[in-house]
Amino acid sequence: MPGQVVGIELPLGYPGSFARTPDCIIMNRLVHADSTEIAFGTAVVLNGNNTYSAFGASHKAADFAGIAVREVKMAVNYANQNEVSYQAGQPCDVLERGSIVVQCKKGTPTAGGKVYIRIAENETYPGSVVGDFEAAADTSKTVELTGVCWATGKMDANKCCELLIKTRV
């Protein structure tokens, strides 16, 4: 038995896995041709031509359209089969309302707490990446998402947490 399964609590899941199915609304659209890859459990924006793009530095909180859902898909990196993403021109499933597992890269989430998304890297915080979900504000480098909160406040060893999108954008 692998050592990582022995412990006090089971992991909460993998980024992009929906957590509570009865209230999930998932929409499928193509990834825009100019978009960077969209990893499971990351934020997306809806474009005017009915396509999705990865959330980037030029976006605002109002641009947030949902979170890419983990689906059965072929890996694009042979060496790391866990790194799977939606590529430009491919169909992409996005959770528009409901509960989903994401990684909280900074801060400690609390049940019903505010969710921030990074719009600029922070040189004093190594590893900060545009599009990361966080539980703590970082001046002008993050924006608060409206209609989104941390569902339970629990975080596992992989920094996975349950996020709740209350309303469709």
C-alpha positions in Angstrom: 0.0 0.0 0.0 1.5 3.4 -0.9 2.4 5.5 2.0 0.5 8.6 0.9 -2.9 6.8 1.5 -2.2 6.2 5.1 -3.1 9.1 7.2 -5.8 10.8 9.3 -7.8 12.4 6.4 -8.2 11.5 2.7 -7.2 14.1 0.1 -10.1 16.3 -1.0 -9.6 15.4 -4.7 -7.9 16.7 -7.8 -8.1 20.2 -9.2 -11.1 20.4 -11.6 -13.1 17.6 -10.0 -16.6 18.7 -9.2 -17.4 18.2 -5.5 -21.2 18.1 -5.2 -23.0 17.0 -8.3 -26.7 18.0 -7.8 -26.1 21.7 -8.4 -23.5 21.6 -11.1 -24.0 23.5 -14.3 -21.3 22.7 -16.9 -21.0 24.3 -20.3 -18.9 23.1 -23.2 -17.3 25.5 -25.7 -14.1 25.5 -27.8 -10.9 27.0 -26.5 -10.0 30.2 -28.4 -7.3 29.7 -31.0 -5.1 32.4 -29.3 -5.6 31.1 -25.7 -2.8 29.4 -23.7 -3.7 25.9 -22.5 -6.3 25.7 -19.8 -5.4 23.3 -17.0 -8.0 21.5 -15.0 -9.2 23.5 -12.0 -8.2 26.9 -13.4 -10.2 30.0 -14.2 -11.5 30.8 -17.7 -13.1 33.7 -19.4 -15.9 33.7 -22.0 -15.1 35.5 -25.3 -17.5 37.3 -27.5 -17.2 34.6 -30.2 -18.5 31.9 -27.8 -15.1 30.4 -26.9 -13.2 30.1 -23.7 -9.7 31.5 -22.9 -7.4 31.0 -19.9 -7.8 33.8 -17.3 -4.9 36.2 -17.7 -3.3 39.4 -16.4 -5.4 41.6 -18.6 -8.7 40.3 -17.2 -10.9 41.6 -14.4 -13.1 39.9 -11.8 -16.1 40.5 -14.0 -14.5 38.5 -16.8 -14.5 35.3 -14.7 -16.8 32.7 -16.4 -16.1 29.6 -14.5 -13.5 26.8 -13.8 -12.2 24.1 -16.2 -13.6 20.7 -15.2 -11.5 17.6 -15.0 -12.5 15.1 -17.7 -11.2 11.9 -19.1 -8.7 13.2 -21.6 -5.4 12.2 -23.1 -2.3 13.7 -21.5 -0.2 16.1 -23.6 3.0 15.5 -21.7 4.2 11.9 -21.8 6.6 12.3 -18.9 3.9 13.7 -16.6 0.5 12.0 -17.1 -1.1 14.2 -14.4 -0.6 17.4 -16.3 -3.6 17.4 -18.6 -5.1 20.5 -20.1 -7.4 21.8 -22.8 -5.5 23.0 -25.9 -6.5 25.7 -28.3 -9.3 24.6 -30.7 -10.4 21.7 -28.4 -13.8 21.5 -26.6 -13.5 22.6 -23.0 -15.9 21.8 -20.1 -16.4 24.6 -17.6 -18.3 24.7 -14.4 -20.4 27.8 -14.4 -22.2 27.1 -11.1 -21.6 24.5 -8.3 -18.8 23.1 -6.2 -15.4 22.2 -7.5 -12.0 21.3 -6.2 -9.2 23.9 -6.9 -5.8 24.7 -5.4 -5.6 27.6 -3.0 -2.1 28.8 -3.6 -1.9 31.5 -0.8 -3.7 32.0 2.4 -6.0 29.8 4.4 -9.5 29.4 3.2 -12.5 29.7 5.6 -16.0 28.4 5.1 -17.9 31.2 3.2 -14.6 33.2 2.9 -13.7 35.5 0.0 -11.9 34.1 -3.1 -9.3 36.1 -4.8 -7.7 35.5 -8.2 -4.2 36.6 -9.1 -3.8 39.1 -11.9 -0.1 39.9 -11.5 2.9 38.0 -10.2 4.4 39.0 -6.8 8.2 39.0 -6.7 8.2 38.6 -2.9 6.0 35.5 -3.2 7.8 32.9 -5.2 5.6 30.7 -7.3 2.8 33.2 -7.7 1.2 32.7 -11.1 -1.5 34.8 -12.8 -4.8 32.9 -12.5 -4.1 31.3 -9.1 -7.0 31.1 -6.6 -6.1 32.6 -3.2 -7.7 33.1 0.2 -5.8 36.3 1.0 -5.8 39.7 -0.9 -2.5 40.9 -2.3 -3.1 44.7 -2.9 -3.4 45.4 -6.6 -2.1 42.0 -7.6 -5.3 40.1 -6.9 -9.0 40.8 -7.4 -12.0 39.4 -5.4 -14.4 37.2 -7.3 -18.1 38.0 -6.6 -20.6 35.2 -6.3 -17.7 32.8 -5.4 -16.7 31.6 -1.9 -14.7 28.8 -0.2 -17.2 26.1 0.5 -15.8 24.3 3.6 -12.5 26.0 4.5 -10.8 22.6 4.6 -7.5 22.3 2.7 -5.5 19.1 2.2 -1.7 18.6 1.9 -1.9 19.3 -1.8 -3.5 22.7 -1.1 -6.7 21.4 -2.7 -9.9 23.1 -1.4 -13.6 23.1 -2.3 -14.7 26.3 -4.0 -18.4 27.2 -4.6 -19.6 29.3 -7.5 -23.0 30.6 -6.3 -24.3 32.3 -9.4 -23.7 32.0 -13.1 -22.0 35.0 -14.7 
